[in-house]
Amino acid sequence: SNFDAMPDGAYIREAQLVPSPKRPGIPVPLPFSAPTLWRKVREGTFPKPVKLSDRVTAWNVGTVRAWLNAQVQA
């Protein structure tokens, strides 16, 4: 997937992280929905995104990978 090819210093937006009914079949790294993603961010169980500009919010790829690896280890 595109996520696997991205460097750790890159940023990834919500649409590239979670599945969407508008883009069926597109591989994404997270197995849950956008509302679940934001709930996890609010609860502190998923890394907070970075505000790149007024209208662009994204997650650091390396941080998301570290979170995914920690889930596998748990």
Contacts in CASP RR format, 6 or more apart in sequence:
PFRMAT RR
TARGET T0000
AUTHOR 0000-0000-0000
METHOD contacts of the structure
MODEL  1
SNFDAMPDGAYIREAQLVPSPKRPGIPVPLPFSAPTLWRKVREGTFPKPV
KLSDRVTAWNVGTVRAWLNAQVQA
1 27 0 8 1.000
1 28 0 8 1.000
1 29 0 8 1.000
2 16 0 8 1.000
2 27 0 8 1.000
3 12 0 8 1.000
3 16 0 8 1.000
3 17 0 8 1.000
3 27 0 8 1.000
3 28 0 8 1.000
3 29 0 8 1.000
3 61 0 8 1.000
3 64 0 8 1.000
6 12 0 8 1.000
6 61 0 8 1.000
7 61 0 8 1.000
8 60 0 8 1.000
8 61 0 8 1.000
8 62 0 8 1.000
8 65 0 8 1.000
9 60 0 8 1.000
9 61 0 8 1.000
9 62 0 8 1.000
10 60 0 8 1.000
10 61 0 8 1.000
11 50 0 8 1.000
11 52 0 8 1.000
11 58 0 8 1.000
11 59 0 8 1.000
11 60 0 8 1.000
11 61 0 8 1.000
12 58 0 8 1.000
12 59 0 8 1.000
12 61 0 8 1.000
12 64 0 8 1.000
13 56 0 8 1.000
13 57 0 8 1.000
13 58 0 8 1.000
13 59 0 8 1.000
14 34 0 8 1.000
14 37 0 8 1.000
14 49 0 8 1.000
14 57 0 8 1.000
15 23 0 8 1.000
16 28 0 8 1.000
17 28 0 8 1.000
17 29 0 8 1.000
17 30 0 8 1.000
17 37 0 8 1.000
17 59 0 8 1.000
17 64 0 8 1.000
18 28 0 8 1.000
18 30 0 8 1.000
18 32 0 8 1.000
18 33 0 8 1.000
18 34 0 8 1.000
18 36 0 8 1.000
18 37 0 8 1.000
19 26 0 8 1.000
19 28 0 8 1.000
19 30 0 8 1.000
19 31 0 8 1.000
19 33 0 8 1.000
20 26 0 8 1.000
20 34 0 8 1.000
29 64 0 8 1.000
29 68 0 8 1.000
30 37 0 8 1.000
32 40 0 8 1.000
37 46 0 8 1.000
40 46 0 8 1.000
41 47 0 8 1.000
41 48 0 8 1.000
41 49 0 8 1.000
46 67 0 8 1.000
47 59 0 8 1.000
47 60 0 8 1.000
47 63 0 8 1.000
47 64 0 8 1.000
47 67 0 8 1.000
49 57 0 8 1.000
49 58 0 8 1.000
49 59 0 8 1.000
50 57 0 8 1.000
50 58 0 8 1.000
50 59 0 8 1.000
50 60 0 8 1.000
51 57 0 8 1.000
52 58 0 8 1.000
END
